[in-house]
Amino acid sequence: MHVRILVAALIIFVSTFLFSCHPRANSGHRLLVYTPHGEDLLRDFISRYKQKYPDTDVQFLDMAATDPVFHAFFEIDGIDHFPQAYVSGAPVFKGIFEDNDRSKRLMAIINYNTDVSQFWEWSGRGFRPFDQTNEAYKLGVNYLVYALTH
């Protein structure tokens, strides 16, 4: 049980490090924004980002299950596998792509209305369904692999 928590924490910390924030497309840095409790936090993040980098033209695009990050190692065919346990509503994934072009490199991914780490945290206790827990692990691994390879 403790090993699973340590692995989940390692994935989170490594992914956060690899997705470190930088607005320049050619910097090689990544950003993972994790807002599990609703759209108000996302709006606040977007507002602060635009204040910090006013000269950067950034579009926060809706992600789709067909985006490469969801196929970097595991095949995730639907991103509706990650419900939020505390806030109702569909999970939403937004991305910042190089030059605002979906065909180029994903530079940041923003999750809200989802609490992927909760599935990792409770995976050994049976509080969350196993199939959803497995999908959450797959998502974390895909984030890590994508960051290392793009």
Secondary structure by P-SEA (a helix, b strand, c coil): caaaaaaaaaaaaaaaaaacccccccccbbbbbbbcccaaaaaaaaaaaaaaccccccccccccccccccccccccccccccccccccccbbbbbbcccccccccccbbbbccccaaaaaaacccccccaaaaaaaaaaaaaaaaaaacc
